[in-house]
Amino acid sequence: MKAWIPLALLGLTLAGCQMQPGPPPERIEVIDVSDPQRTEEIRPDAEPTAPPPGRIARQVAFPAEEYAQLERTGNAAISGRLSLNGSPGAGETVSVAPVTTYSAEAAEHALAGRAVEPADPRAREFTHTARTDGNGNFTINGLPAGEFYVSGSMVNSSGQRQVILRQVSLRNGQRLEVNLSR
């Protein structure tokens, strides 16, 4: 992939341009590609440490006030399929995280092909995840209304993990189909 393409996508996204036509409106956005199996505790009151190798330190501090205004659960749902070059993302994790100043920083870096250090545990409390089935299909229930990043990642033919994400708006009770494909 050419180095300028993720930057162009980021510019279009930040300008509010839609990347794929048709309802519902979707824009390519971001995911924190941290290891979903990682169990290391990150304490918000701990002294800052260097980010793990291969990751970028976060510049945006966790905005507790912004997250305090968000609902954690609701009655909406997102379902869809994760695929890369036509191949299904079987057994992969799909995440739904609220759009905030904190998650937008991770999205910006992901679009540029860089991973940020793992998210603050308080932010993870607002993130919903699901594993895809053998065909790459997923469903995430219990979502509140709001703006979200829906993301997943797969290993490409070069052996590199590639992030696929969309930004979506969700209303109370809405059932939304979001296909994460590239």
C-alpha positions as CSV (number, residue, x, y, z in Angstrom):
1,M,0.0,0.0,0.0
2,K,1.3,3.4,-0.9
3,A,2.3,5.5,2.1
4,W,0.2,8.5,1.1
5,I,-3.1,6.5,0.9
6,P,-3.7,6.3,4.8
7,L,-2.9,10.0,5.0
8,A,-5.4,10.8,2.3
9,L,-8.0,8.6,4.0
10,L,-7.4,10.4,7.3
11,G,-7.7,13.8,5.7
12,L,-11.0,12.8,4.0
13,T,-12.3,11.3,7.2
14,L,-11.4,14.4,9.3
15,A,-13.1,16.5,6.6
16,G,-16.3,14.5,7.0
17,C,-16.2,12.9,3.5
18,Q,-17.8,9.5,3.3
19,M,-15.6,6.7,2.0
20,Q,-18.3,4.3,0.8
21,P,-21.6,5.2,-0.8
22,G,-24.9,4.0,0.4
23,P,-26.8,3.7,3.6
24,P,-25.8,3.7,6.4
25,P,-23.1,6.4,6.0
26,E,-19.7,4.9,7.0
27,R,-16.2,6.5,7.1
28,I,-13.0,4.6,7.4
29,E,-11.6,5.2,10.8
30,V,-9.4,3.4,13.5
31,I,-8.7,0.6,15.9
32,D,-6.2,0.1,18.7
33,V,-4.5,-3.1,17.5
34,S,-3.5,-4.2,21.0
35,D,-3.4,-7.9,21.7
36,P,-6.9,-8.9,22.8
37,Q,-5.3,-11.7,24.9
38,R,-3.2,-9.2,26.9
39,T,-4.0,-9.3,30.6
40,E,-1.4,-6.9,31.9
41,E,-3.0,-4.3,34.2
42,I,-2.6,-0.7,33.4
43,R,-3.3,1.6,36.3
44,P,-4.3,5.2,35.5
45,D,-2.5,6.5,38.6
46,A,0.8,4.8,37.8
47,E,3.9,6.6,36.7
48,P,4.2,7.0,33.0
49,T,6.3,4.3,31.4
50,A,7.7,3.8,27.9
51,P,5.2,2.2,25.5
52,P,5.7,-1.4,24.5
53,P,8.1,-2.0,21.6
54,G,6.6,-1.1,18.3
55,R,3.9,1.2,19.8
56,I,3.6,4.9,20.0
57,A,3.0,6.7,23.3
58,R,-0.4,8.4,23.6
59,Q,-0.3,12.2,23.6
60,V,-4.0,12.6,24.6
61,A,-4.6,12.0,28.3
62,F,-7.7,9.9,29.2
63,P,-10.6,12.4,29.3
64,A,-12.6,11.2,32.3
65,E,-15.2,14.0,32.0
66,E,-15.9,13.1,28.3
67,Y,-16.3,9.4,29.2
68,A,-18.5,10.2,32.2
69,Q,-21.2,11.5,29.8
70,L,-21.3,8.3,27.8
71,E,-23.7,5.4,28.3
72,R,-22.0,2.0,28.6
73,T,-24.9,-0.2,27.4
74,G,-28.1,0.1,25.5
75,N,-30.5,-1.8,23.2
76,A,-28.8,-1.3,19.8
77,A,-26.7,-3.9,17.9
78,I,-24.1,-4.0,15.2
79,S,-23.5,-7.1,13.0
80,G,-21.5,-7.6,9.9
81,R,-18.6,-9.5,8.3
82,L,-14.8,-9.0,8.6
83,S,-12.8,-9.8,5.4
84,L,-9.6,-8.9,3.6
85,N,-9.2,-9.3,-0.1
86,G,-12.3,-11.6,-0.1
87,S,-11.0,-13.9,2.6
88,P,-13.1,-14.1,5.8
89,G,-11.6,-13.0,9.1
90,A,-12.3,-16.2,11.0
91,G,-11.7,-16.1,14.7
92,E,-10.7,-12.5,14.8
93,T,-11.8,-9.8,17.3
94,V,-14.1,-7.0,16.3
95,S,-14.3,-4.0,18.6
96,V,-16.9,-1.2,19.0
97,A,-15.6,1.9,20.8
98,P,-17.2,5.3,21.3
99,V,-15.7,8.2,19.3
100,T,-13.9,10.5,21.7
101,T,-10.8,12.6,21.6
102,Y,-8.9,9.7,23.2
103,S,-10.1,7.1,20.7
104,A,-9.7,9.5,17.8
105,E,-5.9,9.7,18.5
106,A,-5.7,5.9,18.2
107,A,-7.7,6.0,15.0
108,E,-5.4,8.6,13.5
109,H,-2.4,6.5,14.2
110,A,-4.0,3.3,13.0
111,L,-4.9,4.9,9.7
112,A,-1.2,5.7,9.3
113,G,-0.3,2.1,10.1
114,R,1.0,2.7,13.6
115,A,-0.2,1.2,16.8
116,V,-0.5,3.2,20.0
117,E,0.1,1.9,23.5
118,P,-2.8,0.0,25.1
119,A,-5.8,2.0,26.1
120,D,-6.5,3.1,29.6
121,P,-8.6,0.5,31.5
122,R,-11.3,3.1,32.0
123,A,-11.7,3.5,28.2
124,R,-11.8,-0.3,27.8
125,E,-14.9,-0.3,30.0
126,F,-16.8,1.4,27.1
127,T,-15.5,-0.9,24.4
128,H,-17.6,-3.9,23.2
129,T,-16.0,-6.8,21.5
130,A,-17.0,-10.1,19.7
131,R,-15.2,-12.9,18.0
132,T,-16.0,-13.6,14.4
133,D,-17.2,-17.0,13.3
134,G,-15.6,-19.2,10.6
135,N,-17.1,-17.0,7.9
136,G,-16.0,-13.7,9.5
137,N,-19.5,-12.8,10.7
138,F,-20.0,-11.0,14.0
139,T,-22.8,-9.6,16.2
140,I,-22.4,-7.2,19.1
141,N,-25.5,-6.5,21.2
142,G,-26.2,-4.2,24.1
143,L,-24.8,-1.0,22.5
144,P,-25.9,2.5,23.5
145,A,-26.8,5.2,21.0
146,G,-23.9,7.3,19.8
147,E,-20.9,7.6,17.4
148,F,-18.6,4.6,17.3
149,Y,-15.5,3.2,15.7
150,V,-16.1,-0.4,14.5
151,S,-12.8,-2.1,13.9
152,G,-11.1,-5.4,13.2
153,S,-7.8,-6.6,11.9
154,M,-6.5,-9.4,9.8
155,V,-3.1,-10.6,8.7
156,N,-2.5,-9.8,5.0
157,S,-0.6,-11.8,2.4
158,S,2.7,-10.1,3.5
159,G,2.2,-11.3,7.1
160,Q,1.4,-7.9,8.5
161,R,-1.7,-7.2,10.5
162,Q,-4.0,-4.8,8.7
163,V,-6.6,-2.7,10.5
164,I,-10.1,-2.2,8.9
165,L,-12.5,0.2,10.6
166,R,-15.5,2.3,10.1
167,Q,-17.1,5.2,12.0
168,V,-20.9,4.8,12.4
169,S,-23.8,6.5,14.1
170,L,-26.1,4.3,16.1
171,R,-29.6,5.2,17.4
172,N,-31.5,3.6,20.3
173,G,-32.8,0.2,19.3
174,Q,-31.1,0.3,15.9
175,R,-29.8,-2.9,14.2
176,L,-26.9,-1.8,11.9
177,E,-25.0,-3.9,9.4
178,V,-21.3,-2.9,9.1
179,N,-19.1,-4.8,6.8
180,L,-15.4,-4.5,7.6
181,S,-13.7,-5.3,4.3
182,R,-10.9,-4.2,2.2
